[in-house]
């Protein structure tokens, strides 16, 4: 077995071990109401990773991310740039569904973030596309809402991994208006270019959950909020 194949096998094995370790998690209140942990799915060697907010009803039932209407739109958008779900890795900030699909709370994000950062560290994607406000704020370490930063990539260091962070709207937001769908389609069309780009020096994201300018990740924002589910 050559070095590349060995590294790929090791990565898949470690990711599977992480899934096993996370599945009985009781670190926050969501363990009391979930059906199951939704770890994430896709290619352990993916160059492109998507990070959404949290599982919804269908995800909680099936144990897979993005299997509802927003997931179908995500698959269509991937197809338009020549990719499938099997070519990427898809996860969420939270691994358990908040009751009634409410917004994640700050302590829930804090309890769950280590799982996401470990996923990124193991997969080592070139590009991480954050879908919506919560994923964008967490991984950028910046409280600015998605309406201001969508489509603006930045190089960041997440733990031991350097990635190109690319904030875009959550597909669920585009289910409601054609104008939002056009914006999302336009942002998606840039992904092949970003995947082929030479990586620049990264900016460390040190304390991603520390409030900035008086705004907390788990609190309502003054930015326009778009429905995610």
RAMOTA-V336375 format. One record per pair of residues at least 24 apart in sequence whose C-alpha atoms are under 7 Angstrom apart, sorted by the first residue. I is the first residue (numbers start at 1). J is the second residue. Records with the same first field share a line. If there is no record, write none. Layout:
BEGIN
I=J  J
END
This chain:
BEGIN
8=45
11=44  122  123
12=44
15=122
27=111
28=108  111
30=96  97  98
33=99
34=60  96  97
35=60  61
36=60  63  96
37=63  95  96
38=63  64  65  95  96
39=91  95
40=64  65  90  91
41=65  89  90  91
42=85  86  87  88  89  90
43=86  87  88  89
44=89  123
45=123
46=87  88  89  123  125
47=88  125  126  127
48=88  89  125  126  127  128
49=88  89  90  125  127  128  129
50=89  90  91  128  129  130  131
51=90  91  92  93  129  130  131  135
52=91  92  93  130  131  132  135
53=92  93  94  134  135
54=92  93  94  95  96  97
55=95  96  97
56=97  101
60=97
65=90  91
70=171  172
73=171
74=171
77=185  188
81=189
93=135
101=229
104=218
105=218
106=217  218
117=158  159
121=160  161
124=161
125=163
126=163  164  195
127=163  164  165  166  195
128=163  164  165  166
129=165  166  167  168
130=166  167  168
131=167  168  169  170
132=168  169  170
134=217
136=167
137=217
138=208  209
139=208
140=205
141=205  207  208  209
143=212  215  217
145=223
151=187
155=200  201  202  203
156=202  203  204  205
157=202  203  204  205
158=204  205
162=202
170=228
172=228  229
173=226  227  228
END
